Amino acid sequence: MRERFRVVGGTPLQGRVPVAGAKNSALKLMAGALLAVGRTRLTNVPAIVDVTIMAELLRRLGVVVDHDPGRGVVELDVPEKIGHRADYELVRALRASISVLGPLVARCGEADVAIPGGDAIGSRGLDLHAAGLEGLGAKVHVAHGYLIASAPGGLRGADIRLDFPSVGATENILMAAVLAPGATRIDNAAREPEIVDIADFLVSMGAHVSGAGTSVIEIAGVEALHPTVHAVVADRIAAGSWAFAAATTRGDVEVVGGVADHLEITLDLLSSVGCTVSTTADGFRVLAPPGRPRSIDVATLPYPGFPTDLQPFALTYNAVADGSAMVTENLFEARFRTVQELARLGADTRIDGHHVMVHGVAQLSGAPVEASDIRAGAALVVAGLVADGVTTVSGAHHIDRGYASFETLVSGLGGDVTREADDDPFV
């Protein structure tokens, strides 16, 4: 049954909101568990749909997965012999499923992974994944919708330079290299906190990894890894979502569990337009200034730059800000689908290539809109909170993939958001 969110505008968000473990780390850590025979335990795992999908994918590979969403715990019992084929049925719904590629090649010497689907935010080429694994000695090709990798002679350490600091490619190369004999160096590696989290996880399993969080990661391959217990790093994207929600609705929100250091540029930008940002004993707090917020130019870049996942929230913020701003998307060519939905709410926007010029309006007006991906959906709910009247955001399942009980969290901050059946026959 399709569901949507019904949003009634007019109430600033105020109070405390918890942030769980990072979606973009938890899913990769689950894949990384394939590297060690035995029972690995992950804590602080978000209770989101994507975790359920990844759990089922791993079960199809022979892993026994026990998932307790209420406690935020996933236990993965990995057998000596595992499957190496990740079928399209599950992979199509989850781009992060490509993260099983590196561990499967390392453990099995082969992997058949369906070309992933997921959010409609533009192409994410797998060339960097393939080139990295080929550098480690694998043979990689695409056939019948599958990325097929094999290393009949085993993997070996190598120097690999990425043309772009791809998070997914960095993760796959890193997870393959920890079991590859010899030394591996990944140049121009992604620097996200989630990369550091995965490296810490691998080290706790007995891997030798240094440099995570910098542009150069070095790995000394080991013969085998052992199971571990690991807590997932806090979700900086969810934390940033709430920071923008506070600023956009002219509210006052403490993000419990949020790590301000992981959002330095984002929080600095909000501070520059008058928000009071402070660290607290439990996270950080964003207090919006009185009156209408000021517009702010934003350009997405790889970490530590402004996150592409927060770009829809910057669009929503600027839609009601005082002044005009340019929002530039440097990472994904199709991530402006939020713009046409904001226009339905009365936003004054114009797309020019990978730029959007946003002229802020004093008030949006409620209307039916459609979520195209996780972050766009959540940002549209925030837009509904500052719109006059009722806004319905269809495609609630997108938001569920990245935020657990989103309507409950928003309601806990005073927002008027409810989940309801979406009976529109044309969607």
matplotlib code that plots the C-alpha trace (Angstrom):
import matplotlib.pyplot as plt

x = [0.0, 1.4, 1.6, 2.2, 2.8, 0.2, 1.9, 0.2, 2.4, 2.9, 4.8, 8.5, 10.3, 11.5, 13.0, 15.4, 15.6, 17.7, 20.1, 21.0, 23.8, 24.6, 22.7, 25.7, 27.9, 25.7, 24.9, 28.6, 29.6, 27.0, 28.6, 32.0, 31.0, 31.3, 35.1, 35.2, 33.8, 31.8, 29.4, 29.8, 27.7, 26.8, 25.1, 23.6, 22.1, 19.3, 15.8, 15.3, 14.1, 17.5, 18.9, 16.1, 16.9, 20.6, 19.9, 17.8, 20.5, 23.1, 20.8, 20.6, 24.4, 24.1, 24.6, 22.4, 21.2, 19.4, 18.0, 16.5, 15.4, 14.1, 17.6, 19.5, 21.4, 22.3, 24.1, 25.6, 26.8, 29.0, 29.7, 32.9, 31.2, 29.1, 27.4, 28.8, 25.8, 23.7, 20.5, 18.7, 15.5, 17.0, 19.9, 17.7, 16.2, 19.5, 22.5, 24.6, 24.3, 27.3, 29.4, 29.3, 31.4, 34.8, 34.2, 32.9, 35.9, 38.2, 36.4, 35.3, 37.6, 34.5, 31.4, 28.3, 26.5, 23.5, 23.9, 22.2, 19.1, 18.0, 17.4, 16.6, 19.5, 21.6, 24.1, 26.8, 29.2, 30.9, 34.0, 36.0, 34.9, 35.9, 39.3, 40.2, 39.5, 41.4, 44.3, 44.2, 44.3, 40.7, 39.1, 35.9, 33.2, 29.5, 27.2, 23.4, 22.9, 25.6, 29.0, 31.1, 34.5, 36.8, 40.3, 41.3, 44.9, 43.9, 44.1, 47.4, 48.3, 48.7, 49.0, 45.6, 44.7, 41.1, 40.1, 37.5, 37.2, 34.3, 33.0, 31.7, 34.8, 37.0, 35.0, 35.0, 38.8, 39.5, 37.4, 38.9, 42.5, 42.5, 42.7, 45.0, 48.7, 51.1, 50.7, 47.9, 47.8, 44.6, 45.3, 42.6, 40.5, 37.2, 37.5, 34.0, 33.5, 31.8, 35.1, 36.9, 34.1, 34.6, 38.4, 38.0, 35.6, 38.2, 41.0, 38.9, 38.6, 42.4, 43.0, 46.0, 44.7, 46.1, 45.2, 41.4, 40.0, 42.8, 43.2, 45.7, 44.8, 47.3, 46.5, 48.8, 46.9, 46.4, 45.6, 42.3, 40.0, 37.9, 34.4, 34.0, 31.6, 31.3, 29.0, 27.9, 29.0, 26.3, 24.4, 25.7, 23.2, 20.3, 21.9, 22.3, 18.7, 17.5, 19.9, 18.3, 14.9, 15.5, 16.8, 14.1, 11.2, 12.7, 13.0, 15.3, 16.5, 19.0, 20.3, 21.0, 23.8, 24.9, 28.6, 29.2, 32.7, 31.3, 29.2, 31.7, 30.9, 27.2, 27.0, 29.4, 27.1, 24.0, 26.0, 26.9, 23.2, 22.4, 21.7, 23.2, 25.0, 26.4, 27.7, 25.9, 26.7, 24.6, 25.2, 24.7, 21.9, 20.7, 18.7, 17.3, 17.3, 14.0, 12.3, 12.8, 16.1, 18.7, 19.6, 22.8, 24.8, 25.7, 27.9, 28.1, 31.6, 33.2, 33.8, 34.7, 32.7, 29.0, 27.2, 25.1, 22.6, 21.9, 21.4, 17.6, 17.4, 19.4, 17.0, 14.0, 15.8, 16.5, 12.9, 11.7, 14.8, 15.2, 17.1, 18.4, 20.9, 22.7, 22.6, 25.2, 25.2, 28.7, 28.2, 25.0, 23.3, 19.8, 19.5, 17.3, 14.1, 13.2, 13.0, 9.9, 8.1, 9.1, 7.7, 4.4, 4.5, 5.2, 9.0, 10.6, 13.4, 15.3, 17.6, 20.6, 22.7, 24.0, 23.0, 19.6, 18.9, 16.4, 14.6, 13.1, 9.4, 7.8, 5.4, 5.0, 1.5, 0.5, 0.0, 0.5, 4.1, 6.1, 9.3, 11.9, 14.5, 15.2, 16.5, 14.2, 11.2, 12.4, 13.2, 9.7, 8.2, 10.2, 8.9, 5.4, 6.1, 6.6, 3.8, 0.4, -2.2, -1.8, 0.9, 0.9, 4.2, 3.7, 6.4, 6.7, 8.7, 11.6, 11.8, 11.5, 14.7, 16.7, 14.8, 13.1, 9.6, 10.2, 6.7, 7.1, 10.3, 8.9, 5.8, 8.0, 9.4, 5.9, 5.4, 2.0, 2.9, 0.9, 1.2, -1.8, -2.8, -2.0, -5.1, -4.2, -4.8, -2.3, 0.8]
y = [0.0, 3.4, 5.9, 9.6, 12.3, 14.9, 18.1, 21.2, 24.2, 27.0, 25.6, 26.1, 22.9, 23.0, 20.4, 17.5, 14.9, 11.7, 10.7, 7.0, 5.3, 6.4, 4.7, 5.2, 3.3, 0.6, -0.9, -1.1, -2.5, -5.3, -6.1, -5.9, -8.6, -11.1, -10.8, -12.8, -16.3, -16.2, -13.8, -10.1, -7.7, -4.2, -1.7, 1.7, 0.5, 2.7, 1.1, 1.9, -0.1, -0.2, -2.2, -4.8, -5.0, -5.5, -8.1, -10.1, -9.8, -11.2, -14.0, -15.0, -15.3, -17.8, -15.4, -15.9, -12.3, -11.5, -7.9, -6.2, -2.8, -1.8, -2.2, -1.1, -4.3, -6.5, -9.8, -11.5, -15.1, -15.7, -19.3, -20.7, -21.0, -18.2, -17.5, -15.0, -13.9, -10.9, -11.0, -8.1, -8.7, -7.1, -5.1, -3.0, -1.4, -0.5, 1.2, 0.3, -3.4, -2.8, -2.8, -6.6, -6.7, -6.1, -8.5, -11.3, -11.1, -11.1, -14.1, -16.1, -15.1, -14.2, -12.0, -11.5, -8.4, -7.0, -3.4, -1.5, 0.7, 2.9, 6.6, 8.6, 11.1, 10.5, 8.0, 6.6, 4.8, 1.7, 2.2, 3.3, 0.1, -2.0, -0.3, -0.5, -4.3, -4.8, -3.0, -5.6, -8.4, -9.1, -9.4, -7.4, -7.2, -6.5, -9.2, -9.6, -6.8, -8.0, -6.7, -9.9, -10.0, -12.9, -13.3, -17.0, -16.3, -14.3, -10.6, -8.8, -5.4, -2.5, 1.2, 2.6, 6.2, 7.1, 9.7, 10.9, 10.4, 8.0, 6.8, 3.5, 2.7, 3.6, 1.2, -1.7, -1.4, -1.0, -4.1, -6.2, -5.1, -6.1, -9.8, -9.2, -10.2, -7.3, -3.5, -1.5, 2.3, 4.1, 7.6, 10.3, 8.2, 9.5, 11.1, 10.8, 9.9, 6.7, 5.7, 6.2, 4.1, 1.2, 1.4, 1.2, -1.7, -3.6, -2.8, -4.3, -7.4, -7.7, -5.7, -3.3, 0.0, 3.5, 7.0, 6.7, 10.2, 11.5, 11.3, 8.4, 5.1, 2.4, -1.3, -4.2, -7.4, -10.1, -13.8, -13.8, -11.6, -12.4, -11.3, -8.2, -5.9, -2.4, 0.6, 2.5, 6.1, 8.8, 9.7, 13.1, 13.5, 12.9, 15.4, 17.9, 17.4, 18.5, 21.4, 22.7, 21.9, 24.1, 27.0, 26.7, 26.6, 29.3, 26.9, 25.6, 22.0, 20.0, 17.1, 14.4, 12.1, 14.5, 15.2, 18.8, 18.1, 15.9, 18.9, 21.7, 23.5, 23.0, 24.4, 27.2, 28.2, 28.3, 30.3, 32.8, 33.6, 34.2, 30.8, 30.2, 26.8, 25.4, 22.0, 20.4, 17.5, 15.2, 16.6, 20.1, 22.7, 25.0, 28.1, 30.1, 33.9, 35.8, 36.8, 35.5, 33.6, 35.0, 33.3, 31.3, 30.1, 26.4, 24.3, 20.5, 18.9, 15.7, 15.6, 17.8, 20.0, 20.5, 17.1, 16.4, 14.6, 18.0, 19.9, 19.4, 20.9, 23.9, 24.4, 24.3, 26.7, 29.2, 28.9, 30.9, 32.9, 36.6, 37.3, 35.2, 32.3, 30.0, 26.3, 24.3, 20.5, 19.3, 15.6, 14.3, 15.6, 14.5, 15.8, 18.8, 16.9, 18.6, 21.9, 21.1, 19.9, 23.1, 25.1, 23.4, 24.9, 28.4, 28.5, 30.9, 28.8, 28.6, 25.7, 26.5, 23.4, 22.3, 25.5, 26.6, 30.2, 30.5, 33.8, 33.4, 34.0, 35.1, 32.1, 28.8, 27.3, 23.8, 21.4, 17.7, 16.8, 13.7, 12.4, 11.2, 10.0, 9.9, 13.4, 15.1, 13.5, 14.7, 18.2, 18.4, 17.6, 20.5, 22.7, 21.6, 22.8, 26.4, 26.3, 27.8, 25.0, 21.3, 19.7, 16.0, 14.3, 11.0, 8.3, 7.9, 4.7, 6.8, 8.7, 5.4, 4.2, 6.9, 8.0, 5.7, 6.9, 10.2, 11.5, 10.6, 12.5, 15.6, 15.4, 15.2, 18.6, 20.1, 19.7, 18.6, 15.5, 12.3, 9.2, 8.2, 6.0, 7.4, 6.5, 8.6, 6.1, 8.0, 7.6]
z = [0.0, -1.0, 1.8, 2.0, 4.6, 5.4, 6.6, 8.1, 8.0, 10.5, 13.5, 14.2, 15.2, 18.8, 21.2, 21.1, 18.3, 18.3, 15.5, 15.2, 13.3, 9.8, 7.0, 4.7, 7.1, 8.6, 5.2, 4.2, 7.6, 7.1, 3.8, 5.4, 7.9, 4.9, 5.3, 8.6, 9.4, 12.6, 14.3, 14.0, 16.0, 15.0, 17.4, 16.8, 13.6, 12.3, 12.1, 8.4, 5.4, 3.7, 6.6, 6.1, 2.4, 3.0, 5.7, 3.2, 0.5, 2.9, 3.9, 0.2, 0.3, 3.2, 6.2, 9.2, 10.1, 13.3, 13.2, 16.3, 15.1, 18.5, 20.0, 17.0, 16.8, 13.8, 14.3, 11.2, 11.4, 8.4, 7.4, 5.9, 2.5, 1.2, -2.1, -4.6, -6.6, -5.5, -7.6, -9.2, -7.2, -4.1, -5.6, -7.7, -4.6, -2.9, -4.5, -1.4, -2.4, -4.6, -1.4, -1.3, -4.4, -2.7, 0.2, -2.1, -4.4, -1.4, 0.3, -2.7, -5.5, -7.5, -7.4, -9.6, -8.4, -10.3, -11.4, -8.6, -8.6, -5.8, -5.7, -8.9, -8.4, -11.4, -12.7, -10.4, -12.7, -11.5, -13.6, -10.5, -8.6, -11.5, -12.1, -8.5, -8.3, -11.6, -10.0, -7.3, -9.8, -10.5, -14.0, -14.2, -16.9, -17.3, -18.7, -18.6, -16.1, -13.7, -12.7, -12.7, -11.0, -10.6, -9.2, -10.0, -9.1, -6.0, -5.3, -4.6, -3.1, -5.5, -5.8, -6.9, -7.8, -8.1, -10.7, -8.3, -4.5, -4.8, -1.5, -2.9, -4.8, -1.9, 0.3, -2.2, -2.8, 0.9, 1.8, -0.9, -0.1, 3.5, 2.5, -0.5, 0.1, 0.1, 0.4, -1.1, -1.4, -2.3, -3.6, -3.8, -1.5, -0.1, 3.3, 4.8, 8.4, 7.2, 5.5, 8.9, 10.5, 8.1, 8.6, 12.3, 11.9, 9.7, 12.2, 15.0, 12.8, 12.6, 9.4, 9.0, 7.8, 8.2, 6.8, 6.7, 6.8, 4.6, 0.8, 1.1, 2.7, 3.1, 3.7, 4.6, 3.6, 6.2, 5.7, 7.6, 9.7, 12.8, 13.9, 15.9, 17.8, 16.5, 17.0, 13.8, 13.6, 14.0, 10.9, 9.8, 7.0, 9.3, 11.8, 9.0, 8.0, 11.4, 11.4, 8.2, 9.5, 12.5, 10.4, 7.7, 10.2, 12.4, 15.2, 18.0, 17.8, 19.7, 17.6, 20.2, 19.0, 16.2, 15.7, 14.9, 13.7, 10.9, 9.6, 9.9, 6.6, 6.9, 10.4, 9.5, 6.6, 9.0, 11.5, 8.7, 8.1, 11.8, 13.3, 16.7, 16.5, 19.7, 20.9, 23.8, 26.1, 23.9, 20.4, 19.0, 18.9, 16.1, 17.1, 14.2, 14.4, 14.8, 11.5, 8.0, 7.4, 5.1, 1.8, 1.4, -1.6, -1.6, -3.8, -3.2, -3.1, -1.8, 1.9, 3.8, 1.4, 1.5, 1.2, -1.9, 0.4, 2.1, -1.2, -1.2, 2.3, 1.1, -1.8, 0.7, 3.0, 0.3, -1.1, 1.9, 2.7, 2.4, -0.8, -3.7, -3.7, -6.1, -5.3, -7.3, -7.7, -8.6, -8.0, -9.5, -12.7, -11.8, -8.3, -9.1, -9.2, -5.9, -7.7, -9.7, -6.6, -4.7, -7.6, -7.0, -3.5, -4.9, -4.8, -7.3, -8.9, -12.2, -13.3, -15.4, -16.0, -12.6, -10.9, -9.5, -8.8, -5.9, -5.2, -1.7, -1.2, 2.0, 2.1, 0.3, -0.2, 0.5, -2.4, -3.3, -4.1, -4.8, -3.2, -5.8, -3.2, 0.5, 1.0, -1.4, 0.4, 3.8, 2.5, 1.0, 4.4, 5.8, 3.0, 4.0, 7.5, 6.3, 3.7, 4.2, 4.5, 3.9, 1.9, 1.0, 0.2, -1.7, -1.8, 1.9, 1.3, 0.0, 3.3, 5.3, 3.6, 5.4, 8.5, 11.0, 12.1, 10.5, 11.2, 14.9, 15.1, 13.4, 15.6, 18.7, 17.7, 17.4, 13.7, 12.4, 10.3, 9.9, 7.7, 5.7, 2.8, -0.6, -2.7, -5.8, -8.7, -10.9, -8.7]

ax = plt.figure().add_subplot(projection="3d")
ax.plot(x, y, z, "-o")
ax.set_aspect("equal")
plt.show()
